């Protein structure tokens, strides 16, 4: 009989002979118990009325003549023989039952997983952990001591997914002419043709720069209209040097699409002092998200006409209409501005520079564009970009970004421009229907555990519990890839406007324009499904507030986090905790101050203080988190996710047999569960990003584990050890 659940392991069947012996023995046992009324020496005796012997004796005497009556002496030896026979029968029954039960329990115990996927996972775990580290005081080293470089578990998986996508692009295929698949493969191979790119030289880039009015560092610069250049950069090159403009869901219900203005994206951190004049002044206006939240200025709704009055340096209507050509805009069109103070200050700076140093503005705009286009340029530009990135990493203290070989960089660009077509190819290769079914089964178990857990929270009142449970049960889940991407006809329609050649830069620019038009059109068309924010080969799960859907891309539900053949302990500990974490973000609003008036405020604040004090109890090594309430929500989700995944796994063990574990790792199933949870957080301590709102990896491992009594029990931690404290919290 095959073992159920996600482990994919087999359970040995009980032989028919053993089953028959057990059933017959139990049948005799039950009959004896029902018929008996006292000691086993009296099992044949009825509690009331004449005995069986007396009834049978009467009947016998009626049918036989007197001379055939049995002598009285026979009854004297029949009673001891009967008791002896009963004793032998009971002894045989007990012995047979013991053998069968021993066989059953032996087969139900954890067995080593011998599947190839488990062998690969074992090598991965042995290479990353340090079994000599004390698990009760330093579980991070126990699981992640050998994690080297920036390749944490997620980054390593992302690289593996890109390699798989590369194999797909390099495999021999035959596609219909003009199809999205054919264009994707042609684009990829033209990206690899560096000889043709070098032969074209800087000529394709010069044409672009001349269209934009030239570059002050060259001799052919002519000062043109600032807003004309900005309009071209935004509409034709998807480049936003002073602010970002995009179409997205409205921040408040019903989340209809609306144009949004936000801070620009720079390669340098907000706190880093810069020597360049434009950068230095722009950066002083930028505010991190935490500061915006603290000042309660996350966004404001204004019309284009109002924004024109507040930030007059930008021709807002002209620039936005050129960018969003599918929309008909007017001065009364409402838009969302996420940091109005920045936009006002940016406008003042542009006005000042236009009057005295317009060449600075032009250099800033062209320089940023060249950086964006560098993947399609000659090796001279690519090397200059690489050196600039290296210098910026030194200034910011960020972990170094690995230098990708040309094929991998071409995979990235092809994936970005031809995602709808490549989505179906990747999913068919890496996320089979059986894998998706197993992943959905895991998600259902995690969601059920959360719904059950909500009933036992001490700070949540009954009405809020019901609303929270309804919110979780009504949540939609999407896995693998968007449903429409798996329909070839729909996916191919996305590339009718992509034109390749004659130079690779022109193909690159065509891909940029097609992608932007595709994104905008997806918001304007009636679309019954969620618009994915990640690629199917991505490794990031997320929860969409506007669509109330949680997304798990196919690229995330891969080894070492998930595989149908893995022991269930691995799938629940790794992928299960990731799923639980995203589910808890559905309820983040309940933890915000004043958002749960019916809850027990004192109990909620007590649990929050408990969680904060537990986090402060751990040594701060490997960096610190950025602080703020957002970081607190992330830490609370880490702790709650482990508790929910453990609850779901423990319930699964009660109803499913055939549990397996990894051979040679010397870990019980529950120990393997915690080891797999920690593996998700593995990262070299020095690679903590200064802008990362997550807690350091050691805290993300030790914090939740120390809050879990089962961890201390299964690893036999002494009372008072670092990961076995006397006080634990129950926020979730």
WOQUIJO-V99340 format. One record per backbone hydrogen bond with DSSP energy under -1.0 kcal/mol. NH is the residue of the N-H (numbers start at 1). CO is the residue of the C=O. E is the energy in kcal/mol with one decimal. If there is no record, write none. Layout:
# WOQUIJO-V99340
nh=(NH;NH)
co=(CO;CO)
e=(E;E)
This chain:
# WOQUIJO-V99340
nh=(19;20;21;22;23;24;25;26;27;28;29;30;31;32;33;34;35;36;42;43;45;55;56;57;58;59;60;61;62;63;64;68;69;74;78;79;81;82;83;84;85;86;87;88;89;90;91;92;93;94;95;96;97;98;99;100;101;102;103;104;105;106;107;108;109;111;113;119;120;121;122;123;124;125;126;127;128;129;130;133;137;138;142;143;144;145;146;147;152;153;156;157;158;159;160;161;162;163;164;165;166;167;168;169;170;179;183;184;185;186;187;188;189;190;191;192;194;197;198;199;200;201;203;206;207;208;209;210;211;212;213;214;218;222;229;230;231;232;233;234;235;236;239;244;246;248;250;255;258;260;261;262;280;281;282;283;285;292;293;294;295;296;297;300;302;304;305;307;308;309;310;311;314;316;319;320;321;322;323;324;327;333;335;336;337;338;343;344;345;346;347;348;349;350;351;352;353;354;355;357;361;362;363;364;365;366;367;368;369;370;371;372;373;376;377;382;383;384;385;386;387;388;389;390;391;392;393;394;395;396;397;409;410;411;412;413;414;415;416;417;418;422;423;425;426;427;428;429;430;431;436;437;438;439;440;441;442;443;444;445;446;447;448;449;450;451;452;453;454;455;456;465;466;467;468;469;470;471;472;473;474;475;476;478;480;481;486;487;491;492;493;494;495;498;507;508;509;510;511;512;513;514;515;516;517;518;519;520;521;522;524;525;538;542;544;548;549;550;551;552;554;555;556;557;558;561;562;566;570;571;572;573;574;575;576;578;579;580;581;582;583;584;585;586;587;590;591;595;599;600;601;604;605;606;607;608;609;610;611;612;613;614;615;616;618;621;632;633;634;635;636;637;638;639;640;641;642;643;644;645;646;647;648;649;650;651;652;653;656;661;665;672;673;674;675;676;677;678;679;681;682;687;688;692;700;701;702;703;705;706;708;712;713;714;715;717;720;721;723;724)
co=(15;16;17;18;19;20;21;22;23;24;25;26;27;28;29;30;31;32;39;40;42;51;52;53;54;55;56;57;58;59;60;65;66;71;74;75;77;78;79;80;81;82;83;84;85;86;87;88;89;90;91;92;93;94;95;96;97;98;99;100;101;102;103;104;105;659;661;115;116;117;118;119;120;121;122;123;124;125;142;130;134;134;138;139;140;141;128;144;150;682;152;153;154;155;156;157;158;159;160;161;162;163;164;165;166;176;179;180;181;182;183;184;185;186;187;188;192;193;194;195;196;197;200;202;203;204;205;206;207;208;210;209;215;213;225;226;227;228;229;230;231;232;233;262;260;258;256;252;248;246;336;244;276;277;278;279;282;288;289;290;291;293;292;337;335;333;331;303;304;305;306;307;311;314;315;316;317;318;319;320;324;330;302;259;300;261;339;340;341;342;343;344;345;346;347;348;349;350;351;353;357;358;359;360;361;362;363;364;365;366;367;368;369;373;374;378;379;380;381;382;383;384;385;386;387;388;389;390;391;392;393;405;406;407;408;409;410;411;412;413;414;418;419;421;422;423;424;425;426;427;432;433;434;435;436;437;438;439;440;441;442;443;444;445;446;447;448;449;450;452;453;461;462;463;464;465;466;467;468;469;470;472;548;550;552;479;483;484;487;488;489;491;492;495;503;504;505;506;507;508;509;510;511;512;513;514;515;516;517;518;520;521;535;551;549;544;544;476;542;478;480;536;553;553;556;558;558;563;567;567;568;569;570;561;571;574;575;576;577;578;579;580;581;583;584;587;588;592;596;459;599;600;601;602;603;604;605;606;607;608;609;610;611;612;615;619;628;629;630;631;632;633;634;635;636;637;638;639;640;641;642;643;644;645;646;647;648;649;652;111;662;668;669;670;671;672;673;674;675;678;679;684;685;689;696;697;698;699;701;702;705;708;709;710;711;712;724;718;136;721)
e=(-2.3;-2.7;-2.5;-2.4;-2.7;-2.9;-2.4;-2.6;-2.2;-2.5;-2.5;-2.5;-2.3;-2.6;-2.2;-2.7;-2.7;-2.2;-2.2;-1.1;-1.7;-2.6;-2.8;-2.9;-2.3;-2.3;-2.9;-2.5;-1.5;-1.2;-1.6;-1.9;-1.5;-1.1;-1.7;-1.2;-1.5;-2.3;-2.0;-2.4;-2.5;-2.2;-2.1;-2.3;-2.3;-2.6;-2.5;-2.5;-2.3;-2.7;-2.4;-2.7;-2.6;-2.3;-2.0;-2.4;-3.1;-2.4;-2.1;-2.6;-2.9;-2.2;-2.0;-1.7;-1.0;-1.7;-2.9;-1.6;-2.1;-2.0;-2.5;-1.8;-1.9;-2.7;-2.7;-1.8;-1.2;-2.1;-1.2;-1.8;-1.2;-2.6;-1.6;-2.0;-3.5;-1.6;-2.8;-2.0;-2.3;-1.5;-3.1;-1.8;-2.4;-2.3;-1.9;-2.3;-2.0;-2.1;-1.9;-2.2;-2.4;-2.0;-1.6;-2.1;-1.8;-1.9;-2.2;-2.3;-2.3;-2.4;-2.6;-2.2;-2.1;-2.2;-1.8;-1.4;-2.3;-1.5;-2.8;-2.1;-1.8;-1.1;-1.1;-2.3;-1.8;-1.3;-2.5;-2.7;-1.7;-1.2;-1.4;-3.1;-2.3;-1.9;-2.0;-2.4;-2.4;-2.1;-2.4;-2.2;-2.3;-2.6;-2.5;-2.5;-2.0;-2.0;-1.5;-2.1;-2.5;-2.9;-3.1;-2.1;-2.7;-1.8;-2.7;-3.0;-1.5;-1.9;-2.5;-2.1;-1.9;-1.1;-2.4;-2.1;-2.1;-1.8;-2.6;-2.4;-2.1;-1.4;-1.9;-2.6;-1.1;-1.7;-2.6;-2.6;-2.2;-1.9;-1.4;-2.9;-1.8;-2.2;-3.2;-2.6;-2.8;-2.8;-1.8;-2.4;-2.3;-2.9;-2.1;-1.8;-2.1;-2.4;-2.2;-2.1;-2.4;-2.4;-1.3;-2.1;-1.1;-2.1;-2.5;-2.4;-2.2;-2.5;-2.7;-1.7;-1.6;-2.6;-1.7;-1.7;-2.2;-2.2;-1.8;-2.0;-2.7;-1.8;-2.3;-2.2;-2.4;-2.0;-2.5;-2.2;-2.2;-2.5;-2.2;-1.7;-2.1;-2.2;-1.7;-1.9;-2.3;-1.8;-1.9;-2.1;-2.6;-2.5;-2.0;-1.9;-2.4;-2.3;-2.1;-1.0;-2.6;-2.5;-2.2;-1.2;-2.7;-2.6;-2.4;-2.4;-2.1;-2.4;-2.5;-2.0;-2.0;-2.3;-2.3;-1.8;-2.1;-2.8;-2.4;-1.8;-1.9;-2.3;-2.2;-2.3;-2.0;-1.0;-1.7;-2.3;-2.0;-2.1;-2.7;-2.6;-2.3;-2.3;-2.0;-2.7;-2.0;-1.0;-1.8;-2.2;-1.9;-1.5;-1.1;-1.7;-2.2;-2.3;-1.0;-1.2;-1.5;-1.1;-1.7;-2.6;-2.5;-2.1;-2.1;-1.9;-2.3;-2.3;-2.3;-2.1;-2.3;-2.3;-2.2;-2.3;-2.5;-1.7;-1.3;-2.2;-2.1;-1.5;-3.0;-1.2;-1.2;-2.5;-2.7;-2.6;-2.2;-2.8;-1.3;-1.2;-2.1;-2.0;-1.4;-1.8;-1.1;-1.6;-2.8;-2.0;-2.7;-1.4;-2.5;-1.7;-2.4;-2.4;-1.9;-1.7;-2.0;-2.0;-1.0;-1.2;-1.5;-1.5;-1.8;-2.1;-1.3;-2.3;-1.3;-2.6;-2.8;-2.1;-2.1;-2.2;-2.5;-2.1;-2.2;-2.2;-2.5;-2.2;-2.0;-1.9;-1.2;-1.5;-1.5;-2.4;-1.8;-2.3;-2.8;-2.1;-1.9;-2.1;-2.6;-2.5;-1.6;-1.6;-2.4;-2.6;-2.3;-2.0;-2.4;-2.3;-2.7;-2.0;-2.0;-1.9;-1.8;-1.9;-1.2;-2.8;-1.8;-1.9;-2.2;-2.4;-1.9;-2.2;-1.6;-1.3;-1.0;-2.0;-1.1;-1.5;-2.1;-1.3;-3.1;-2.3;-1.6;-2.5;-1.7;-1.1;-2.0;-2.6;-1.9;-2.4;-2.1;-2.1;-1.9;-2.0)
